[in-house]
Amino acid sequence: MTHGATRTRVAAGGFAWTSLGYGAQALSQLLLLVVLARELTPADFGVVQAALVVIGLGRLFTESIVGPALVQRPAISDRLVRTAGTIAVACGLVTAAVIFVSAPLLASLFDTERFVPVVRVLQISFLIQAFGVVSESLLQRELQFRRLAHAAVWSFVIGYAAVGLSLGLAGAGVWALVGANIAQLGVFTALLLVFRPVSMRPDFDRESARELMHYGGGFTLGRFFNYAALQGDYVVVGSSLSSSALGIYGRAYQLLATPAMLLGQVIDRVLFPMQAEIQHDRARLATQYRRAVSLVALVMLPLSAFIFVLAPQIVALTLGDGWGGVVTPLRFLSISLLARASYKLSDTLSRALGLVYARAARQLVYAVLVVVGALIGQRWGVSGVAACVAVAVIANFGLMAHLILDATGLTWTAFAAAHWRGAVLAAMLTALVAPVAAVADRVGLSPAATLAVACALCAMLLPVLRTHRGALLGPDAAWLIARLRSKTSSVDRPAVELRS
């Protein structure tokens, strides 16, 4: 493994390539959403969203039971890798069979007959994904971020966007979304196997399986509870309200979660293998964690303010005139944008430290808070659910931060101080765009024009930030900018880069 300056370049390159990959995914999803929102109804989106809740749960078991253990373990053998592949495929087969048989029962939760054929077709994704789990994990372990980014980009461009748009414009209805999801995963898996070939010969070593399952079991348990939290609100909305309500809530969630998902996935993809390598140096990890928290706050707090103020224009421009019900839920969910992104820092570090069971306990609490909150909030419709879920997300942010602060020795004072510059930027941005939104509403300015004016005003902050970078952005942002600009670094420089 590289060290010092080389490690910094690897990390910077990893963030750049991974951001490109996930950025392409987010852009493809957004473009497809913009087009299909005008071709499909909220009920169509609701049916597919309900099916993806179930499919995502099955994929969780197929992916998590062995993949993260391959990345986290200090050393691996060929037999352990083959055993991991055998377990992954077996999990895919079992999960597909369970979902196929239980589809009618699951459909009763969402009160829609169209659920059964959709979920039974989507279950093909279990088997597709199972064959790529080991290759993806090994590429991540080997810090092959460029290849992972290429796989992500081309799978979404060719698989998700091209197939989804073609089917949608051809009038395929819900099957446009189904085809997009299956095609994306198929292309992604194929590219993983090309970039990192692995032996397909089945093998099972009991000791290797025990090593994988101990870590993988705790990891999967945490992922299960986290998934229950992320999807519990969908289940409540779909079962207690309607498919149309679920479609509205799902679009609000997607618009809000896309930036947090993008940043969170980039963080996890790059930092997890690097943190696992230095998992015994708690002081270095504490410094890295505080720095990352500060940088995330600088991005997400201003973005949260922008979305909250300009939610009507964002919804009208991206979804069209028939989606006005998305505005209020989007505003409630935007309050939790920082918490959604920043908790991923705690989540990634907890797994690198092997704290998978402590993490699982906190994710169980999070799941309970989401489901109970959604049940309470549904009395006030989709907006009530969004408000209660936002509170649950913020609570989870605090729970996971507590786990990391306790493990690394970082103080709550230092943790809180890492957020204040982001809060100042959010206040400055709000002062700029709030008058624009108010005036645009009075004079009837189009959503596109309103957003263009708001973005132009925000761009006016850039010279101020450049001139007063130290005061407004702080030392952590200055550190990042210096690292991104630097082409070379001294090998004997104190280790204050991503590994510190």
JODA-V932445 format. One record per pair of residues at least 24 apart in sequence whose C-alpha atoms are under 7 Angstrom apart, sorted by the first residue. I is the first residue (numbers start at 1). J is the second residue. D is the distance in whole Angstrom. If there is no record, write none. Layout:
i=I j=J d=D
i=I j=J d=D
This chain:
i=4 j=491 d=5
i=4 j=495 d=6
i=5 j=489 d=5
i=5 j=490 d=6
i=5 j=491 d=5
i=8 j=497 d=6
i=8 j=498 d=6
i=11 j=270 d=7
i=11 j=498 d=7
i=12 j=484 d=7
i=14 j=145 d=5
i=14 j=270 d=6
i=15 j=266 d=6
i=15 j=270 d=6
i=17 j=145 d=6
i=17 j=146 d=5
i=17 j=149 d=6
i=18 j=145 d=6
i=18 j=149 d=5
i=18 j=266 d=6
i=19 j=266 d=6
i=20 j=149 d=7
i=21 j=149 d=4
i=21 j=150 d=6
i=21 j=152 d=5
i=21 j=153 d=5
i=22 j=152 d=7
i=22 j=262 d=6
i=23 j=262 d=7
i=24 j=153 d=5
i=25 j=152 d=7
i=25 j=153 d=6
i=25 j=156 d=6
i=26 j=258 d=6
i=26 j=262 d=7
i=28 j=156 d=6
i=28 j=157 d=7
i=28 j=161 d=6
i=32 j=161 d=6
i=32 j=165 d=6
i=34 j=318 d=5
i=34 j=319 d=5
i=36 j=168 d=6
i=37 j=319 d=6
i=38 j=320 d=7
i=39 j=168 d=7
i=40 j=173 d=6
i=42 j=244 d=5
i=42 j=247 d=4
i=42 j=248 d=6
i=43 j=243 d=5
i=43 j=244 d=4
i=43 j=247 d=6
i=44 j=174 d=6
i=45 j=247 d=5
i=46 j=243 d=5
i=46 j=244 d=6
i=46 j=246 d=5
i=46 j=247 d=4
i=47 j=114 d=7
i=47 j=115 d=6
i=47 j=243 d=6
i=48 j=174 d=7
i=51 j=115 d=6
i=51 j=118 d=7
i=51 j=119 d=5
i=53 j=231 d=6
i=55 j=122 d=7
i=55 j=123 d=6
i=57 j=227 d=7
i=58 j=95 d=6
i=58 j=126 d=7
i=59 j=126 d=6
i=61 j=220 d=7
i=62 j=88 d=6
i=62 j=91 d=5
i=62 j=92 d=5
i=62 j=126 d=7
i=62 j=130 d=6
i=63 j=130 d=7
i=63 j=133 d=6
i=64 j=216 d=6
i=64 j=219 d=7
i=64 j=220 d=5
i=65 j=213 d=7
i=65 j=216 d=5
i=65 j=217 d=6
i=65 j=220 d=6
i=66 j=212 d=6
i=66 j=213 d=7
i=66 j=216 d=6
i=67 j=133 d=6
i=67 j=134 d=6
i=67 j=137 d=5
i=68 j=137 d=7
i=68 j=216 d=7
i=69 j=212 d=6
i=69 j=215 d=6
i=69 j=216 d=6
i=70 j=137 d=6
i=71 j=137 d=6
i=71 j=138 d=7
i=71 j=140 d=7
i=71 j=141 d=5
i=71 j=273 d=6
i=72 j=273 d=7
i=72 j=276 d=6
i=72 j=352 d=6
i=74 j=277 d=7
i=80 j=208 d=5
i=82 j=199 d=7
i=82 j=202 d=7
i=82 j=203 d=6
i=83 j=203 d=5
i=83 j=204 d=5
i=83 j=205 d=6
i=83 j=208 d=7
i=83 j=209 d=7
i=84 j=134 d=7
i=85 j=134 d=6
i=86 j=202 d=5
i=86 j=203 d=6
i=86 j=204 d=7
i=88 j=130 d=5
i=89 j=127 d=7
i=89 j=130 d=5
i=89 j=131 d=6
i=92 j=126 d=5
i=92 j=127 d=5
i=92 j=130 d=6
i=93 j=127 d=6
i=96 j=123 d=6
i=96 j=126 d=6
i=109 j=239 d=6
i=110 j=238 d=5
i=110 j=239 d=5
i=111 j=239 d=7
i=122 j=178 d=7
i=122 j=182 d=7
i=125 j=182 d=6
i=125 j=185 d=7
i=128 j=186 d=6
i=128 j=189 d=7
i=129 j=185 d=7
i=129 j=189 d=6
i=132 j=189 d=5
i=132 j=192 d=6
i=132 j=193 d=6
i=135 j=192 d=6
i=135 j=193 d=6
i=135 j=196 d=5
i=135 j=197 d=7
i=135 j=198 d=7
i=136 j=192 d=6
i=139 j=196 d=7
i=140 j=269 d=7
i=140 j=273 d=7
i=141 j=273 d=6
i=147 j=195 d=7
i=151 j=188 d=5
i=151 j=191 d=6
i=151 j=192 d=7
i=152 j=188 d=6
i=155 j=184 d=5
i=155 j=185 d=7
i=155 j=187 d=5
i=155 j=188 d=5
i=156 j=184 d=6
i=159 j=183 d=4
i=159 j=184 d=4
i=159 j=187 d=6
i=160 j=184 d=5
i=218 j=356 d=5
i=218 j=357 d=5
i=218 j=360 d=7
i=219 j=356 d=5
i=221 j=360 d=6
i=222 j=356 d=7
i=222 j=359 d=6
i=222 j=360 d=4
i=222 j=363 d=6
i=225 j=360 d=7
i=225 j=363 d=5
i=225 j=364 d=5
i=225 j=367 d=6
i=226 j=363 d=5
i=226 j=367 d=6
i=228 j=367 d=6
i=229 j=366 d=6
i=229 j=367 d=4
i=229 j=370 d=6
i=229 j=371 d=7
i=232 j=370 d=6
i=232 j=371 d=5
i=233 j=370 d=6
i=233 j=371 d=6
i=233 j=374 d=6
i=236 j=374 d=6
i=236 j=375 d=6
i=245 j=382 d=7
i=248 j=325 d=7
i=248 j=326 d=6
i=249 j=326 d=7
i=249 j=329 d=7
i=249 j=382 d=6
i=252 j=326 d=5
i=252 j=329 d=6
i=252 j=330 d=5
i=253 j=330 d=7
i=256 j=330 d=7
i=256 j=333 d=7
i=256 j=334 d=6
i=260 j=337 d=7
i=260 j=340 d=6
i=260 j=341 d=5
i=261 j=341 d=7
i=263 j=341 d=7
i=264 j=341 d=5
i=264 j=344 d=6
i=268 j=348 d=6
i=272 j=348 d=6
i=272 j=349 d=7
i=272 j=352 d=6
i=275 j=349 d=7
i=275 j=352 d=6
i=276 j=352 d=4
i=276 j=353 d=7
i=279 j=352 d=6
i=279 j=353 d=5
i=282 j=408 d=5
i=283 j=408 d=6
i=284 j=499 d=7
i=284 j=500 d=4
i=285 j=500 d=6
i=286 j=408 d=5
i=286 j=410 d=6
i=287 j=500 d=6
i=288 j=498 d=6
i=288 j=499 d=7
i=288 j=500 d=5
i=290 j=415 d=6
i=290 j=418 d=7
i=291 j=476 d=6
i=293 j=342 d=6
i=293 j=418 d=6
i=294 j=418 d=5
i=294 j=419 d=6
i=294 j=476 d=7
i=295 j=476 d=7
i=295 j=477 d=6
i=296 j=342 d=6
i=297 j=338 d=6
i=297 j=419 d=6
i=297 j=422 d=5
i=298 j=421 d=7
i=298 j=422 d=4
i=300 j=337 d=6
i=300 j=338 d=5
i=301 j=338 d=6
i=301 j=422 d=6
i=301 j=423 d=6
i=301 j=426 d=6
i=302 j=422 d=7
i=302 j=425 d=6
i=302 j=426 d=4
i=302 j=429 d=6
i=304 j=334 d=5
i=304 j=335 d=6
i=304 j=337 d=6
i=305 j=426 d=6
i=305 j=430 d=6
i=306 j=430 d=7
i=307 j=334 d=7
i=308 j=334 d=6
i=309 j=434 d=6
i=310 j=437 d=6
i=313 j=447 d=5
i=313 j=451 d=7
i=316 j=447 d=7
i=317 j=447 d=6
i=317 j=448 d=6
i=328 j=383 d=6
i=329 j=382 d=7
i=329 j=383 d=5
i=329 j=386 d=5
i=332 j=386 d=6
i=332 j=387 d=5
i=332 j=390 d=7
i=333 j=386 d=6
i=333 j=387 d=7
i=333 j=390 d=5
i=335 j=390 d=7
i=336 j=390 d=5
i=336 j=393 d=6
i=336 j=394 d=6
i=339 j=393 d=6
i=339 j=394 d=5
i=339 j=397 d=5
i=340 j=393 d=7
i=343 j=397 d=5
i=343 j=400 d=6
i=346 j=400 d=6
i=346 j=401 d=6
i=346 j=404 d=6
i=347 j=400 d=7
i=350 j=404 d=7
i=362 j=399 d=7
i=366 j=392 d=7
i=366 j=396 d=6
i=421 j=472 d=6
i=421 j=473 d=6
i=429 j=458 d=7
i=432 j=457 d=7
